[in-house]
Amino acid sequence: MIALIKQVSNFVGEEVTVRGWLYNFRCSGKIAFLELRDGSGFLQAVASKEEVGEEMFDTIGKLTQESSIIVTGTIVAHPKQEGVFEMQVSNIKVVQIAQEYPITKKEHGPDFLLNNRHLWLRSKKQWAIQRVRDVVIMAMYEYYHSLEYIKIDTPIITPNACEDATELFEIEYFDEGKAFLSQSGQLYLEAAVMSVGRAFDFGPTFRAEKSKTRRHLTEFWMLDAEAAYVEHEENMKIQENLICFVVKRCLEHCATELAILERDLEPLKKIQAPFIRLTYTEAIDKLQQLGSDIRFGDDLGNDDEGLLTQNEEVPVFIHKWPKKIKPFYMKTDPENPDLVLNNDLIGIEGAGEIIGGSQREDDYDILKARIQEMGFVGEEYEWYLDLRKYGSVPHSGYGVGLERVVRWICGVEHIRETIPYPRMISRLKP
């Protein structure tokens, strides 16, 4: 019977066949210990010379790291580790003997590992991170569908900026002139929710700013969510429930992966609603009391975000920011015309901003004036203004940075580890 490694606990005492690769190998006299991987997990296979015969044992001795093999044997409980299983080998078929593998057990620098990213993905930690990433994605889909959102695909090539054109990658689009790689599907998603009510998109987005921090990529995956008839406070509740749901799913389904990453689970277990809410004004006052030199009207830096969350057990909402430093589409706070009804959600443990959202301006005249005030001219935004002419309603949304969420849940240092093939200002290959 052919089985995945993650299934072998169901076949104790039975003979199964596993198809995969040799991750590690050691030999002690007449017994060989092979660590197998097949994509679903890792399994120790024990081959004794007495059981498999001298010829096959010699073949085993010629195997190299990452050789592809098909191994048959009986599944037994590990003699010393409860809940762990291994295979007593009866037969091995060699598919290919791998050449000398460039990534060894010694320490390698980040540039070497990035240059060999196509191979480094096979490491246990990278395997674990990518599986956590998959669970995060599936949890997001499950969460939104439970709230009657549907997925809407928004374009990656756009004629205009969502926020700031200087941050975008510009391309020549046939005879149509300049176009840009999308930094967000938000504007198009706003149009869609006037049809379907609630929607989310999920796909690659691009920022051309030359950021070199451990939290920035030039190509990253963003989930945008929008909902009609949702206003500021409800928008934040939807966001905090999303994060709680995703963390819970990861704790339920990623125990093995988080153990490989040596992730302390206690902070994740404490994530529950409600999250802390600070207005921007309150956040600035608190930061100044903590010794920051930030002033009202400044954006929050990494250090500021860290100060605000350093002693907290749940993420922190910073909401109602100054209008002058925020995009044109955010709705003005009716209690203070200098502020907008927006929020940044700052994660704990140095995660930084993981969500940015707002209630959207739904008044045609106000929005048109804001677009002109920001210096956006031409017809590119006429279709967006149309949404405020034909049945405009209050609506809100936000964007979730997938890699930032994965980085936090996995507890890894640099965001480049959370995406299979990172693109940064000095990294385009492989």
C-alpha positions in Angstrom: 0.0 0.0 0.0 1.3 3.4 -1.0 1.0 6.0 1.9 2.0 9.5 2.7 4.2 9.9 5.7 1.6 11.9 7.5 -0.7 8.9 7.2 1.6 6.1 8.6 0.2 6.3 12.1 -2.9 4.6 10.6 -0.9 1.6 9.5 1.0 0.4 12.5 1.9 -3.2 12.1 1.3 -3.1 8.3 3.6 -2.9 5.4 3.5 0.3 3.4 5.4 2.1 0.6 6.6 5.7 0.9 7.8 7.6 -2.1 10.1 10.5 -1.4 13.7 11.7 -0.8 16.5 11.0 1.6 16.7 14.0 3.9 19.4 12.6 6.3 21.4 9.4 6.7 23.6 7.7 9.2 25.0 4.2 9.5 26.0 2.4 12.6 27.6 -0.9 11.7 25.0 -3.2 10.3 22.1 -0.8 10.9 21.3 2.3 8.7 19.0 5.1 9.8 17.3 7.0 6.9 15.3 10.1 7.4 12.8 10.2 4.6 10.6 13.1 3.5 7.8 13.1 1.0 6.3 16.6 1.3 3.7 15.6 3.8 6.2 14.9 6.6 9.4 13.3 7.8 9.9 9.6 8.8 12.8 7.6 10.2 13.3 4.3 8.4 15.6 1.7 9.9 17.3 -0.8 7.7 19.3 -3.7 9.1 21.8 -5.6 7.0 20.3 -8.9 8.3 16.8 -8.0 7.2 17.4 -6.5 3.7 20.5 -8.5 2.7 24.0 -7.5 1.9 23.4 -6.3 -1.6 20.6 -3.9 -0.7 22.5 -2.8 2.3 25.4 -1.9 0.1 23.0 0.0 -2.2 21.8 2.0 0.9 25.3 2.9 1.7 25.7 4.6 -1.7 22.7 6.8 -1.2 23.4 10.6 -1.0 21.4 13.4 0.6 18.3 14.2 -1.5 18.5 11.0 -3.5 15.0 10.0 -4.6 13.9 6.6 -3.4 10.8 4.4 -2.9 10.9 2.6 0.4 8.8 -0.3 1.6 8.6 -1.5 5.2 6.5 -2.1 8.3 5.3 0.7 10.4 6.1 0.4 14.1 5.8 2.7 17.2 9.1 4.4 18.1 10.6 2.6 21.0 11.3 5.8 23.0 9.1 8.6 21.7 5.4 8.4 22.3 3.2 9.2 19.3 6.2 8.9 16.9 6.4 6.1 14.3 9.1 4.7 12.2 9.5 2.1 9.4 11.4 -1.2 9.5 12.7 -1.4 5.9 12.2 -4.4 3.8 13.0 -3.0 0.3 14.4 0.2 -1.3 14.1 1.2 -4.9 16.4 3.9 -6.0 14.9 6.4 -8.5 18.0 8.6 -8.7 21.2 9.0 -6.8 21.5 12.8 -6.2 24.7 14.6 -7.0 26.6 16.2 -4.0 24.0 18.5 -2.4 25.3 22.1 -2.1 23.5 22.8 1.2 25.2 21.0 4.0 24.7 20.9 7.8 27.2 23.7 8.3 26.1 27.3 8.7 25.4 29.1 5.4 25.0 32.9 4.9 21.6 34.4 3.8 22.9 35.3 0.3 24.0 31.7 -0.3 20.6 30.3 0.9 18.7 32.9 -1.2 20.8 32.0 -4.3 19.9 28.4 -3.7 16.3 29.1 -2.6 15.0 26.5 -5.0 16.8 23.9 -2.9 16.6 25.6 0.5 12.8 25.1 0.3 13.5 21.5 1.1 14.8 22.3 4.6 12.6 21.4 7.6 12.1 25.0 8.6 11.1 26.2 5.1 8.8 23.2 4.8 7.2 24.1 8.1 6.8 27.8 7.2 5.2 27.1 3.8 2.7 24.7 5.4 1.7 27.3 8.0 1.3 29.7 5.1 -1.1 27.3 3.5 -3.2 26.9 6.7 -3.3 30.7 7.1 -4.6 31.1 3.5 -7.2 28.3 3.9 -8.3 29.8 7.3 -8.9 33.1 5.7 -11.0 31.6 2.9 -13.0 29.7 5.5 -13.6 32.8 7.7 -14.8 35.0 4.9 -17.1 32.3 3.4 -18.6 31.9 6.9 -19.5 35.6 6.8 -21.0 35.3 3.3 -18.1 37.0 1.5 -17.3 35.7 -2.0 -13.9 35.9 -3.7 -13.6 38.4 -6.5 -10.5 38.5 -8.7 -9.2 42.1 -9.2 -6.7 43.1 -11.9 -3.0 43.2 -11.3 -2.4 45.6 -14.2 -4.1 48.9 -13.4 -4.3 52.4 -15.0 -3.9 54.3 -11.8 -2.5 54.3 -8.3 -4.5 53.3 -5.2 -2.4 55.5 -2.9 0.8 56.9 -4.2 2.0 56.6 -7.8 5.7 57.0 -6.8 5.6 53.6 -5.1 4.4 51.6 -8.1 6.1 49.6 -10.8 5.4 51.3 -14.1 5.0 49.5 -17.4 4.2 50.4 -21.0 0.8 49.0 -21.9 0.6 48.6 -25.7 -1.0 51.8 -27.2 -2.7 52.7 -24.0 0.3 54.4 -22.5 1.5 53.9 -18.9 0.1 51.3 -16.6 1.1 50.0 -13.2 1.4 46.8 -11.3 -1.2 46.8 -8.6 -0.5 47.7 -5.0 -4.0 46.8 -3.9 -7.2 45.5 -5.4 -9.3 47.7 -3.1 -10.8 50.2 -5.5 -12.0 47.4 -7.8 -13.3 45.4 -4.9 -15.3 48.4 -3.8 -17.1 48.3 -7.1 -17.7 44.6 -6.7 -19.4 44.8 -3.3 -22.0 47.1 -4.8 -23.0 44.0 -6.7 -22.3 41.1 -4.3 -22.5 42.8 -0.9 -19.3 41.3 0.6 -16.2 40.3 -1.2 -12.5 39.6 -0.8 -9.6 39.2 -3.2 -6.3 37.5 -2.8 -3.2 37.8 -5.0 0.2 39.3 -5.6 0.7 43.0 -5.1 3.7 45.2 -5.7 5.5 48.2 -4.1 8.4 49.9 -5.7 9.6 51.7 -2.6 13.2 50.9 -1.7 12.6 49.5 1.7 15.2 47.3 3.2 13.6 46.3 6.5 12.9 42.7 7.7 9.2 43.4 7.1 9.2 44.5 3.4 9.1 42.8 0.1 8.6 44.3 -3.3 6.3 41.5 -4.3 3.9 40.1 -1.7 0.5 38.6 -1.3 -2.4 40.7 0.0 -5.9 39.8 0.9 -8.3 42.7 0.6 -11.8 42.5 2.0 -14.7 44.9 1.5 -18.3 45.0 2.7 -21.3 47.2 2.0 -23.2 48.6 4.9 -20.3 48.1 7.3 -19.0 51.1 9.1 -15.8 51.8 11.1 -16.4 50.0 14.4 -17.8 46.9 12.7 -14.9 46.9 10.3 -12.5 46.6 13.2 -14.5 43.8 14.8 -14.4 41.8 11.5 -10.6 42.3 11.5 -10.0 41.2 15.0 -12.2 38.1 14.6 -10.3 37.2 11.5 -7.0 37.2 13.3 -8.4 35.2 16.2 -9.8 32.7 13.7 -6.5 32.3 11.8 -4.4 31.9 14.9 -6.8 29.3 16.3 -6.7 27.3 13.0 -2.8 27.3 13.1 -2.7 26.1 16.7 -5.2 23.3 15.7 -3.5 22.2 12.5 0.2 23.2 12.7 1.5 21.6 15.9 4.3 19.7 14.0 5.3 22.7 11.9 5.4 25.1 14.9 7.4 22.6 16.9 10.0 22.4 14.1 10.2 26.2 14.2 10.6 26.1 18.0 7.7 28.6 18.2 6.6 29.6 21.7 2.9 28.9 21.6 1.8 30.7 24.7 1.5 34.1 23.2 -0.6 32.7 20.3 -2.9 30.9 22.8 -3.7 34.2 24.4 -4.9 35.8 21.2 -8.6 36.6 21.7 -11.0 39.5 21.1 -11.4 42.3 22.0 -8.1 43.8 20.9 -6.8 47.0 22.4 -8.0 50.2 20.7 -6.1 53.5 20.8 -6.9 56.5 18.7 -3.9 58.0 16.9 -3.9 60.9 19.3 -3.8 58.5 22.3 -1.1 56.5 20.6 1.1 59.6 20.1 0.6 60.7 23.7 1.5 57.2 24.9 4.6 57.1 22.7 5.8 60.4 23.9 5.4 59.3 27.5 7.5 56.2 26.7 10.3 58.4 25.3 9.6 58.5 21.6 10.3 61.8 19.8 7.3 61.2 17.5 5.1 64.2 16.9 1.4 64.5 15.9 1.2 64.1 12.2 4.1 61.6 11.9 3.7 58.1 10.7 4.6 55.3 13.2 8.0 53.7 12.7 9.0 50.2 13.6 10.3 51.3 17.0 7.0 53.1 17.7 4.9 50.0 16.9 7.2 48.0 19.1 6.8 50.4 22.0 3.0 50.4 21.7 2.8 46.6 21.9 5.7 45.6 24.1 3.7 44.7 27.1 0.5 43.6 25.4 -1.0 40.1 24.9 -3.2 41.0 22.0 -2.7 43.2 18.9 -3.4 46.9 19.1 -5.7 49.0 16.8 -4.5 52.5 16.1 -7.5 54.3 14.6 -8.7 57.8 13.5 -5.5 59.1 11.9 -4.9 62.6 10.6 -6.5 63.0 7.2 -3.4 64.8 5.7 -1.2 61.7 5.9 -3.8 59.1 4.7 -5.2 58.2 1.2 -8.0 60.1 -0.5 -10.6 57.3 -0.2 -10.8 57.3 3.6 -14.0 58.7 5.1 -13.7 61.8 7.2 -14.4 61.4 10.9 -17.8 63.2 11.5 -16.6 64.2 15.0 -13.3 65.7 13.7 -12.9 66.9 10.1 -9.1 66.6 10.4 -9.2 62.9 11.0 -10.4 59.8 9.0 -12.2 56.7 10.1 -9.3 54.3 9.5 -7.2 51.8 11.4 -3.8 50.1 11.5 -3.7 46.8 13.4 -0.3 46.3 15.0 0.7 42.7 15.9 2.4 41.7 19.1 6.0 40.3 19.4 7.4 42.7 16.9 5.0 41.7 14.1 4.3 45.4 13.1 1.4 46.4 11.0 -0.5 43.4 9.8 -3.7 45.0 8.6 -4.6 48.5 7.3 -8.2 49.4 6.8 -10.8 52.2 6.8 -14.4 53.2 6.2 -14.5 54.4 2.6 -15.8 57.9 1.6 -19.2 57.4 0.2 -20.1 61.0 -0.6 -19.5 61.9 -4.3 -18.7 65.6 -3.8 -16.4 65.0 -0.9 -14.5 62.2 -2.6 -14.1 64.2 -5.9 -12.7 67.1 -3.9 -10.3 64.8 -2.1 -9.1 63.3 -5.4 -8.4 66.7 -6.8 -6.8 67.8 -3.6 -4.4 64.9 -3.8 -3.4 66.0 -7.3 -4.9 63.0 -9.2 -6.1 64.4 -12.5 -7.6 62.9 -15.7 -10.3 60.3 -16.2 -8.7 57.4 -14.3 -10.9 57.8 -11.3 -14.2 58.6 -13.0 -15.4 55.0 -12.8 -14.5 55.0 -9.0 -16.6 58.2 -8.6 -19.5 56.5 -10.4 -19.9 54.2 -7.4 -21.0 57.3 -5.4 -23.5 58.3 -8.0 -25.5 55.1 -8.4 -26.7 53.8 -5.0 -23.9 54.8 -2.8 -23.9 53.2 0.7 -21.6 53.2 3.7 -18.9 50.6 3.2 -15.6 49.6 4.7 -12.6 47.3 4.1 -9.0 46.5 4.7 -5.9 44.8 3.4 -4.1 41.9 5.2 -0.5 41.3 4.5 -0.2 37.5 4.2 3.6 37.3 4.7 3.4 39.6 7.8 0.8 37.3 9.4 2.8 34.2 8.6 6.0 35.8 9.9 4.4 36.6 13.2 2.7 33.2 13.6 5.9 31.3 12.7 8.0 33.6 14.9 10.7 34.0 12.1 13.0 37.0 12.0 12.8 38.1 8.4 9.8 38.3 6.1 11.8 36.8 3.2 11.4 33.4 4.9 7.7 33.4 4.6 7.3 33.5 0.8 8.7 30.7 -1.5 10.7 33.0 -3.8 11.3 36.4 -2.2 11.5 39.5 -4.3 13.4 42.4 -2.7 15.2 45.5 -4.0 18.4 43.5 -4.6 16.9 40.1 -5.1 15.2 38.9 -8.4 16.6 35.3 -8.7 15.9 32.5 -8.6 
